[in-house]
Amino acid sequence: MKTVYTISLVLVWFILSPIDLQAQGVASQPYRQYCFVELMPNDSIAFGEEEARSIQVRHMANIRRMVEEKKLLLAGPFMDGGGLFILNTSQLDEARLWVDNDPAVMAGRFKYKIKLWITEKGLLSLESN
């Protein structure tokens, strides 16, 4: 019975004590946070061919502008619709502002979800043209 009590105390201590990242070697690793945005098609709105083309042209121009401003690190469509952005910010409010100003989002073509995403510094590697 004493063994069960001791094991229970140890488990409670592990659960209630803060995770010691330094002891695990994680705190010494430089991490970066970004915002991961999933763009989802909004099937409740239909667009004519010309309107859809105009929205797409403005959406792509916005993507290029955000890349030039170093706000957008990665963007691309999913093969089954929608797409993604990885934004160079860890602030959800800032990310929402950037996404809300995208012409395709403003037109209602896309809905979106934003999640904070973390990776070890240096692991996010992108092609350079």
C-alpha positions as CSV (number, residue, x, y, z in Angstrom):
1,M,0.0,0.0,0.0
2,K,2.9,2.3,0.8
3,T,4.3,1.8,-2.7
4,V,1.0,2.8,-4.3
5,Y,0.9,5.9,-2.2
6,T,4.5,6.8,-3.2
7,I,3.7,6.2,-6.9
8,S,0.6,8.4,-6.6
9,L,2.6,11.2,-5.0
10,V,5.2,11.0,-7.7
11,L,2.5,11.1,-10.4
12,V,0.8,14.1,-8.8
13,W,4.1,15.9,-8.6
14,F,4.8,15.3,-12.3
15,I,1.4,16.4,-13.3
16,L,1.3,19.5,-11.1
17,S,4.9,20.6,-11.5
18,P,5.9,22.8,-14.5
19,I,7.6,21.1,-17.4
20,D,11.3,21.7,-17.1
21,L,12.2,22.5,-20.7
22,Q,15.8,23.3,-19.8
23,A,16.3,19.8,-18.3
24,Q,14.9,18.3,-21.5
25,G,17.3,20.3,-23.6
26,V,14.4,22.1,-25.4
27,A,14.8,25.5,-23.8
28,S,18.2,25.8,-25.3
29,Q,16.8,25.5,-28.8
30,P,15.8,28.7,-30.5
31,Y,12.1,28.4,-31.5
32,R,10.0,30.7,-33.7
33,Q,6.3,31.1,-33.8
34,Y,4.3,31.8,-36.9
35,C,0.7,31.9,-37.8
36,F,-0.6,29.1,-40.0
37,V,-3.7,30.0,-42.0
38,E,-6.0,27.5,-43.6
39,L,-8.0,29.2,-46.4
40,M,-11.3,27.2,-47.0
41,P,-13.6,27.6,-50.0
42,N,-16.9,29.4,-49.1
43,D,-19.4,27.3,-51.0
44,S,-22.3,29.5,-49.9
45,I,-21.3,32.2,-52.4
46,A,-21.2,31.7,-56.2
47,F,-19.1,33.9,-58.5
48,G,-19.4,34.4,-62.2
49,E,-16.4,33.5,-64.3
50,E,-15.2,37.1,-64.8
51,E,-15.7,38.0,-61.2
52,A,-13.8,34.9,-60.0
53,R,-10.9,35.7,-62.3
54,S,-10.8,39.3,-61.1
55,I,-10.8,38.2,-57.4
56,Q,-8.0,35.6,-58.2
57,V,-5.8,38.3,-59.9
58,R,-6.2,40.6,-56.9
59,H,-5.6,37.7,-54.5
60,M,-2.3,36.8,-56.2
61,A,-1.2,40.5,-56.3
62,N,-1.9,40.6,-52.5
63,I,0.2,37.5,-52.0
64,R,3.1,39.0,-54.0
65,R,2.9,42.2,-52.0
66,M,2.8,40.4,-48.6
67,V,5.9,38.4,-49.7
68,E,7.7,41.6,-50.7
69,E,6.8,43.1,-47.3
70,K,8.1,39.9,-45.6
71,K,4.7,39.2,-44.0
72,L,4.1,36.0,-45.9
73,L,6.6,33.2,-45.9
74,L,4.6,30.5,-47.7
75,A,1.4,30.3,-49.7
76,G,-0.2,27.8,-52.0
77,P,-3.4,26.1,-53.0
78,F,-4.6,22.7,-51.8
79,M,-5.4,20.4,-54.7
80,D,-9.0,19.9,-53.4
81,G,-9.7,23.6,-52.9
82,G,-8.6,26.3,-50.5
83,G,-5.0,26.8,-49.5
84,L,-2.6,28.0,-46.9
85,F,-0.6,30.9,-45.7
86,I,2.3,30.8,-43.3
87,L,2.5,34.3,-41.9
88,N,5.7,35.9,-40.4
89,T,4.0,36.9,-37.1
90,S,3.2,35.3,-33.8
91,Q,0.4,37.8,-33.1
92,L,-3.1,36.5,-33.9
93,D,-4.6,40.0,-34.2
94,E,-1.9,41.0,-36.7
95,A,-2.5,37.8,-38.7
96,R,-6.2,38.4,-38.8
97,L,-5.7,41.9,-40.0
98,W,-3.5,40.7,-42.9
99,V,-5.8,37.9,-43.9
100,D,-9.0,40.0,-43.6
101,N,-7.4,42.4,-46.1
102,D,-6.9,39.7,-48.8
103,P,-9.2,40.4,-51.7
104,A,-10.5,36.8,-51.9
105,V,-11.3,36.8,-48.2
106,M,-13.0,40.3,-48.5
107,A,-15.1,39.0,-51.4
108,G,-16.2,36.0,-49.4
109,R,-14.4,33.5,-51.6
110,F,-12.5,32.1,-48.7
111,K,-13.2,31.6,-45.0
112,Y,-10.2,30.9,-42.8
113,K,-8.8,29.4,-39.6
114,I,-5.6,30.7,-38.0
115,K,-3.5,28.7,-35.6
116,L,-0.2,29.5,-33.9
117,W,2.5,27.3,-35.2
118,I,6.0,26.7,-33.7
119,T,9.1,25.3,-35.2
120,E,12.8,25.2,-34.3
121,K,14.6,28.1,-35.7
122,G,16.3,27.2,-39.0
123,L,14.0,24.3,-39.8
124,L,11.6,26.3,-42.0
125,S,13.5,26.3,-45.3
126,L,12.0,27.7,-48.4
127,E,13.1,27.6,-52.1
128,S,14.7,30.7,-53.4
129,N,14.3,31.5,-57.1
